[in-house]
Amino acid sequence: MPSSDSSLPSSDKSTQPSRAVYKPPVYYQVTIGLLKPLYRLQVWRRSHKRDNYQQEVQQRFGKRYPAPPVPHANIKSNVTAIENGNHKECNGKKVIWCHAVSLGETNTVAPLLDALLAKGYQIWLTNTTQTGYARGASRFADDISQGRLSHSYVPVDSPAVIETFLAHVQPVAALFVETELWANTLTKLSEHHIPSVLVNGRLSASSFKSYQKIGAVSASMMKNLSLIIAQDNESAKRFRQLGAHSAQIRVAGSLKWVINTPKLNDDSGAKKAEIVNDGADLDLDLDLDLGVTGRPIWVAASTHSGEEETVLSWQQQILSNPLLANTLLIIVPRHPERFDDVAELIEKSGLTMARRSAEDAISADTQVYLADSMGELMRWYALADVALVGGSLVDIGGHNPVEPASVATPVLMGSYTQSCQSVVDKLASVGALYQPNNAFYSAISANNQASQPLLQPHRSESKQSSSEDDYNLLYQQLKYWLSHLTLAKQAGRAGASMTEQQQAVLHRQLSMIEGIIEQYAKSSFEKDLSQDVN
């Protein structure tokens, strides 16, 4: 935690839950009602050819849901819990509803859901996008099969649909990841006295402006939220400006720092060999030893349209350097529907390609390896000497740089990192991440400052470079790290150390969530007791 957060309220300075309900303005409710059939048409157009179309429609519109998760055998009954004064377990079924919009939010919140499951809670996970739904189904497959977690698409923000959903799930709390909030949903949760928590809350400047345009709606949502766990002080400030009370807000850092990855022994000096040979640990069957050992490797991960052309051009330039002529590039497109398009781009570039999906072996002649597979990204990060994290060369917002940093791989990112800027800045401050013109970037080694060509001036002292200049700076840093692998490893170790230091964010957010659940359970118990006495 940065020192600037120390003055903010801590998780144990809790407030008594309010029973006030703030309804959104009438125009919002009317608009949602009018848009409901149009949304159903949109769902049909997007997914009517898919096998699970009927299931998706039923779940989004409150017609049919999976069975609720099963309480763990050792959860105490209401009577026992009350007798022991343990208000946290006044509900025998401790179901927590968690909504994660898409792939990124699902990955971000997964360690928190693991921790809640380990504590005996059951989870109902919802997603908005099909990509997020697919990730939720694969990430929590064991928990779903064992009945600890139920999974569905998110219900539309219609009061009647939300009532049906809540009656079926009966959650003791609702978690919303990062920014997606719906006014009718929060109103219904407040009416039923179910605490609603914004976890890992982030509000960028552009999102803040959008919420300001619907000020009355935003204010109702802020006031109905029971707790806002913000990633940083800037987001906390913006939530307050939208109408949230300071007592509702805590700053706990970002869950993006929490990555479930195997630990690497960097002191062994054989990082690549260890990663190649530890297939049993990562449950993968990859035989990449041939043609990999001793080669400089860089990965362009989670790439989007417009980024692969750039990295292929860089690879061509890298290979023209006699000292780097055996460098291997691994490309991992973000979306599987683009795998074939990226393969075509690689073929047109004239570079020699091998494909993961075709089970092609990497030979000494392979110049580009297309990792067109799902669920193996961390393996490629660990195998590489340098990682370019996608979604940052084009205006997507940048994907999570903690993933490569956690396996001691130095990171390159473009200027579009609004989705993870605080994380980018922290990694840049220790030299583990390079971003053109980042004010926090430091030299990889204090002893190497004279030869380090890319120390960046403070933002206030220089204008933002053009995209072309940024690309050139990124290429130069890529070439520098690939040419100086010892310094690259040093930068990677700094990132791994920073990642390790930030792991406490999971325990902070978990403690805050449990605290608000206990508050509400205690308040409900005391109210029921008072009514019985009267």
C-alpha positions, 0 to 999 in steps of 0.5 A: 500500500502506498503511504498516501493511502494510510490516511484513508479509512481502514476496513475496521472503521465501519459504519452502520448499514443504512436502510435508505433506498435511492430509486433512479429517476423515472426516465431511466426506468422508462428507458430500460423498459423500452430498451429491453426488447431491443436488447433481446433482439441484439442477443438474438443477432449475436448468438442465435446460431450458438448452441446455448442461445436459448439458455442465454436468453432464459438467464438474461431475462429471468426465465430459467436459472441453474440450481443454486450452489450447495451449502458446504457441509460444515456451515452452521445452521442459523440457530447454532450461529445465533447461539454462538453470536456469530452473525456472519453465518446467520444465513445457512446458505452463504451465497455471494453473487459476483458480477464480472463483465468479461474476460478481464474482470473474470480473471481479475476477481478469480483469486478473490472468489477462490478465497471466498470459496475456501472460507465456506461461501458459495458463489453465483458468478454472472458475466455479460459477454460470451467471452467472459462467460466462457472464461468463467465456465473454464476457470471454475469448472471444478467448483461448478461440477462440485456444486460450490459455484453456479454460473449464468449470464447477468440478468437485464436491469429490469426490476421484475427480472432482478426480483426473480433472480434474487429470489432464486439466488438469495445472496447474502451480498453482491459484488460488482467488479471494477466499474459495471453498475446498474441502477435498478439492480442496486435499488433492488439489492438495497430494498432487500437489505442485501449489501452491494460492494464494488470490488477493485473499483476503478473509475477512469477520467473518461468513465467519470465524464460518462457517469456525470452526464447521467448525474441523477442515475449515478448519484442513486447508484453511488448512494445504494452501494454499501461499500466501494473498494477503490483501487486508488485515490483518484478513483475514490475521489471520482466516486465521491464526486458522483455522490458516494459518501466518504464513509462508503469508500475504502482504498485497498489497491488493485486485485490485478496484482494477485496472480495465481502462478508457479514460483520460479527459481531465478537463481538457477540461471536456467529459466527457460529450461525449467519452464519447458520441463515443468509441464506437470506443474502447469498441466500442459504438454508442451515440447518446446525444447528443440530450437528454444534453448539459447535463443532470445525470445519475446512474446507479444501477448493479448494483441488486437487488430493493428498491433500484430503488424507492428510487432511483425515489423519489429521482428523483421528488424530484430532478425536483421541484426546479426547478433539477434538473428535467431530471435523467436517471436511468440504472438498470442492474439487476445480473441480466438476468432482472430487466430486465422487472420493473424496467421495470414498476416504472419504468412504475408510478412514472409517470416517462418511460422509454426502454429500451436493449434497445428502442433507444429514443433519449433525448429531452429528456422522458426521465426514466429510462433503463433500461440493460437490456444486458450489458457496457456498465456502464463506459459508463454510469459514465463518462457519469454525474455521480454513481453509486450502486453497488448491492448496498449499500442491501440486504444484498448486500455492495456491488459494486465502487466502483472502477469508477465511481471509475476514470472520475472519477465520485463514488460513493454507497453504502449501509451494506451494503458488507461485500464491499468495505469496505476499498476503500470506506473508502479512497475515502471518505477522499479524499471520492470516495465518500459513505457515511452514517456512514463514519468515513473520509469527508472533505469534498469540498473543504477550502475548502467545509467551511462549506457542506458539510452532510454531514460525518460524525462518527466511528463511535465518536462516533455510533450507526449510523443507521436505514435511513430516516436513511441513505436520507435522508442519501444522497438529500441528498448526491445532490442536493448533488452534482447541484446542485454539479457542479464539486464532484462533478467534484472528488470524482470526480478524487480517486477517479480519482487514488486508483485510479491509485495502487492499480494496483501491487496487480496486479504485487504479486499477480502476482509472488507467484504466479510466485514460488510456481510457481518454488519448486515447480518448483525443488523438484520438479526437485531431487527428481527429480534426487536420485532419478536420482542415487540 
